[in-house]
């Protein structure tokens, strides 16, 4: 059972809370994001030995990291836990047994263009293939986004499937990242979901408040607050050092706007595979009013084998967190298996 800190019903924001980040625009911030490994290495004063492997890996899966996220990394530290999540490495091109291009069975779960149905009572819409950051462990880094809807009319078949299945009570917007859509397009999709009477909840999975906090606009908050289905925002932070500055401010705006906010993290070697890292992450989230929801075992996607942590280590971390933290601050440690009826709880 989940216990939420906030109600999903709230009056529209006014006063200082309604003001967007001064002097910023999320489209401009995204346009100025780093896409060249050479620029990343130069700006962070990283060793030259990383340059050629990063170039090769970026040809397989492009580099993309916004300036706001880059600013939270330590200069001159090739082992920085935030850098590790976005730095292309030569090892990504080395095949690893058990790692493939569709580790969680997305293709088998496709019910219509852009629509996945894996678990009872809820469906997932792949709203876009675009992201504001390219996480090197992304389980959809090989997903065929070109096959999915682009125009609003292209979603008609997916909505017909949802309308015809009264067992569906929750719609999940995912991607890519749904917050890469404009507020106008996002509002259209939210409104269309709201017309389906048996859909009670709308869940939005997004990393943008973490890596591109400028995206949490007054317009976006209004879309959530005016949604008929109860909105739930699930963000993705892996390390406490992500949750500072404008990112913390953006998350506070969501919580104070009356939105239930949960966090899903991934257990990653060299990033957060220690008790202290997970303890600090849980504290930072709870202090912002966010529930640490899931800690995922790495999805075994080709190119990400170097991030995998043994499940025994993850279980030991969770056991220690239970000793140190109140129950609501301890995430459930889970794995997703292709074809499974639900996420399996490891610890």
N, C-alpha and C positions, 0 to 999 in steps of 0.2 A: 504494500500500500504506500502511496506517495502522499506526503503532507506538503502543501504549497504555502509559501510565505505570504502570497498576495492574492487578492481577488482579481478576477478577470474583468470586473466591471469598475470603471473609473470615469470621472468627468474628464473632458479634454484638458490637456495641459495648458496652462496660462502662465504669464510672468516669465521669470528666468528659465524655468524648466522647459518652456516652449521654444526657446531660442536655439537655432542650429549652431554648430561650431563656428565661431567667428572667423571670417576670412577663408573659409574652406568650402570645397564643393567636391562631392565624392566622385563625380565624373572626371574632374581635373586631377584629383589625387590618383585615380586609377590610370589615367593616361600617362602620368609621370612615374608609374611603378617601374621597377628595375626588371628588365627582360634579358639583359646581356650578362653572361657570367663574368666577362672581363670587368664590367662596371661594378658588379657585386664585390669582386675580389679587391678592386681598387678602393671602393668606398669603405670597406671594412678592414683594409690593410691586412689582407690575408696572405699566406705564403704562396709564392709563385707556382709551387708544385701542384697546387689545386687547379690551376688555370686550364690545362689541357684536358684532364679528366672531366672537368665541369662542362667544357665545350662539347665533348663527345656525348655525355649523358643528356645534355640539353637538346641535342638533336633527336633523341628518343622521346623525351617528355620535356617541353620547354620550361625554362625558368620564368617565374613571375612572382614578384614580392613587392608590396606597396611600401612607400617610404616610411609610413608610420610604424610598420612592423620592423623595418630595417633599423629604425632609430632605437629600438629596444634591445638590439644586439650589442655585444661587447666587441669593440674594435680589436683586431689582432688576435682574436681567440677562435681558432678553427673548430673548437669543441663546444662553442656556445650552444645551449640547448634549443634556442630559437633558430639559429642558423642551421642546425642539423636537420630541421624539418623541411628546409627549402633548398639547401645546397645540393646541386647535382653532383653525383659521385660516379666514378668509372665502374664501380662494382654493380651498378644498376643494370648493366648490360650482360652480367654473368648469369646464366640460367641456374635455377635452384630447384631441386626436386620438391614437388608438392605445391609449387607456386605457379599460378596461371593467370589468364586474362579476365576470368569471370569468377572470382573466388567465392562469391556469396549467391550465385545462381540467379542473377538478374534476368538473363535471357529467358530462362524457363518460366519466370514469373510474369512475363509481359502479357497483358491482357488486351491492350489496345495501344496505338501509338502514344508513347509518353506515360503509360500507366502500368505500374507493377502491383501485383496483388500476391503477397507472401503470407500474411498473417490474418487470422480471422478478425473481422470487424474494422479493418483499416486498409487503405490503399495508399500508394505512393505515386505522386506525379513528378516525373523528371522534367521540371519546368524550363530548364536551360542547361546547356553544356558548359557555360562560362563560369569562371571563378575569378576571385580577386587575388588568389594566391594558389600556387601549384605545390601542394604538399607532396613530398616525394613518396609517401606511403599510401597515397590515395587509392582506395579500392576500386574506383571507377576511372583510373587513368587510361584504361584501354576501352572504355565504354563507347559504343557506336552512336554518339550524340547526333550525327548527321541524319540518322533515321527518325529522329523525334520531331514533334511539332514545333513550328516556328511562328506561324500566324495564329491569331485567336481562333479562327474558324477550324484550324487543324485539330483543336481540342474537342470538337463535337463528339467524336466517337468515344473518347475517354469519359466524357460527362454522361453519355448515354449508358455506358457500362455502370457507372456509379449510381445513376438514377434507377436503374433496373434492379439493383441489388440492395434491398432494404436492410441487409445485415451489416452494411458499411456505415459505421457511426463516426469515423474519423478519416480525414484526408490529410496526407502529409505532403507538403511542398518540399522537394529536394532538388538535386541537380548532379553536377554543377552546384550552383548556389542560387536559390530563388531571389535573393536580394540583389543579384545582378540585373534583374528586370527593373525597368523604370517603375516609379510609384504608380503611374497610370496603368501600365499593363498588370502590375501586381494587384491593383484595386479591381480590375476587371475579372481576374481569376478568382479573387476572394469573393466578389459579389456573385459570381456564377456558382461557386460552391455553396454560398449562402442560400441559393434558391432551392437547394435539394433538402427537403424537410427532414429526412432521416439522418443527415450529417450533423452531429452535435458539436464536434470539435475540429479545429483546424490547427495543425501542427506545422511549424516552419523550421526546417533544419538549416542553419546558416553559420558560416565562419566569419562573415563580414564584420559583425560588431567587434570581433577580436582583431582582425588584421586591417580593416578599413573602417574605423569607427565613425568616420564622416557619414557613412551610409544610414545611420540611425537618425533620420530626418523627422521633422515635425509631421510631414505628410505621411511617412511610414507609420509613425505612432498613431495617427488618426485612423489609418486603415485598420490597424489592429483593434483600436477602441470601438470602431463602428461595425466590426465584423459580427454577424449574427452567430455563427458557430464560435464557441469559446476558443480564443487564440492561445496557443502555447508556443513559445519560442525556445528552441533547443540550440544552444550555441556550442562551439567546439574549441575549448581551451585545453592545452596539454601541460602548461607550466605556469607557475605563479607569476613569473616575470612578464608574461603576456598581459596580465590584468592590472595594468598601471596607466596613469596619464589619461589621454583621450579615450582609451579602451574602457577603463573603469568608469569614466564619465558617461559613455554611451550605454553601458550596462545599467548604471544607476537610473538613467532616463527610462529604460525599458521597465525596470522594476517599479519605479515610482509612478510610471504611467499605468500601473495596474495589471501588467502582463506577467503571467507565470513564466519564469525563465528557468530552464534546466541546462545542465552541462553534460556533454558526452566527451570523454577523453579516450585516447588510444595509448596503451602501454607501449612505449618505444624505447629501445635500447639507446643509451647515450643521451636521452632527453628527460625521462621521468621514471626510470626504472629503479627507484630507491624509495625507502620509507619517507625520508625527509622531503623529497620532491613531491610526493603525493600528499603528504601532510600539509605542506605549504600551499599546494594547489587547493586542497579542500578548504583550508582556512580563508584563503583569498576569495574563493567563490562564496562561501557562506557570509563573509563580511559584506559582500555586495548584494546579498539577498538572493543568491542563486543556489539551487539544489544540485549537489554533485550526483548525477543520475546514474550514468554508466561509466565504467572503465572497460574499454573493449580490448580483448586480445586481438593482436594484429590480424587483419584479414590477409590471407596469403596471396597477395597480388604480385605478379611478375615485376621485378625491379625493386622490391622492398624487403627482400629476405634479410638484409643486414640490420633491419629494425626489430626483428623478432626477439622476444623475451620468453624464456621458459615459463610455462604456466605455474610450475611450482614456485618460482620467484614471485609471480603476481599474487598467488594465494598467500604467501608469507607476508607480502606487503599489506594486503587487505586485513589479515589477522592482526597485524600490529596496529593498523589504523583503528580497528575496533577497540583496541585497548586504550588508545589515546584520544579518540574523538567521540562525540555523541552520535547516536545511530543515524540521524538525518544527514550527517556530514560525511558518511562513508558511502561511496558509490558501490553499486553492484558490479562485480567483475564478471563479464560475460563473453561468450563467443557466438558468432553467427555461422551457421553451417548451411551450405547450399541445400535447399529442399526442406529445411527444418520448419516445424510449425511455430516455433518461437525461439527467441534467443536463449541459449543455455547458460544458466548461472554456474560459474566455476567456483566462485567464493563470495 
